[in-house]
């Protein structure tokens, strides 16, 4: 009986050791025109041309099969009393060989295989900062996955995040700030 207890305990400990989850790798994400914690230039907002910023990143983990980029604002509508996170951009299935995105990217100019999700305006593509009050934070989140996500019909952020579950190899984040000029 004692032998059986030791054998079962050893088997259980072995299984726990093999099923432990590994922390995701840290990805470095950069923008042209603003630094981490810096002000996003007006040309990327509703007060300018509303063009997506140029972004770049280092090589993701070797096992990466695709990348996801989500840009959102957790300070909506008022940073003093945030009520929701507003989504500005959702891209998925970016090829792991891609090391950045050019300024002014459109659905038609996405890298081969990449797909647009829907922002909170209900449309694909970039919609830049346009905070109704105060200075907001904009989180640019890059995620490396061990799979290529299936074609999702008009996915929003929640649908892409659900599809990513259990497949994250690495994460990176860049925060930019924006406040509309006083009128």
Residue, then its C-alpha position, 0 to 999 in steps of 0.5 A: x500500500x505504501x509503495x502505491x501511495x509513493x508511486x501515485x504521489x510521484x506520478x502526480x508531482x511529475x504531471x504537475x511539473x509537466x503542465x506548469x505554464x511558462x511566463x510569456x516572453x517580453x516583446x519590445x514595441x516602438x513607435x515612430x514619432x512618440x516614445x513610451x509614455x510620450x504624446x502621440x502626434x496629432x497627425x495620428x488623431x482625429x485632430x489631424x490626418x488620423x493616420x496609424x503610426x509607424x510601429x516596429x518590434x524585435x523578433x518574436x519567440x522562435x515558435x511564433x506563428x502569428x502576431x496580434x496588435x490591439x490598440x485601446x483606451x481604458x480611460x473612456x470617456x473621462x479619465x477621472x471616471x472611466x466607464x469602458x475601454x475603447x478599442x481603436x485598432x485590432x489586427x490579427x494573423x500578422x506574419x511573424x517575419x514582419x517587424x513593423x507596420x508603416x504609417x497610414x496602414x489601411x486594410x488594403x495595405x496589410x501584410x499578406x495574411x494579416x486581417x483587420x478586426x473591428x474597432x469600437x466604431x464598428x469598422x475595420x482599420x485604425x481610428x486614432x485618439x479623439x478623447x472627449x475630455x482630458x488626457x487619455x492613455x492609448x495602449x498598443x499591445x503586441x502578442x505573439x501566438x503559437x498558432x495562426x488564428x482561424x478566419x473570424x467573421x468581423x471579429x471585435x477585440x473580445x473575439x480575437x482575445x478569446x481565440x488567442x487563449x492558450x496560445x500566447x508566447x509573448x507580449x509587448x506594450x507601448x503606451x502613448x498619451x493624447x489630449x485634444x487641444x483647447x478650443 
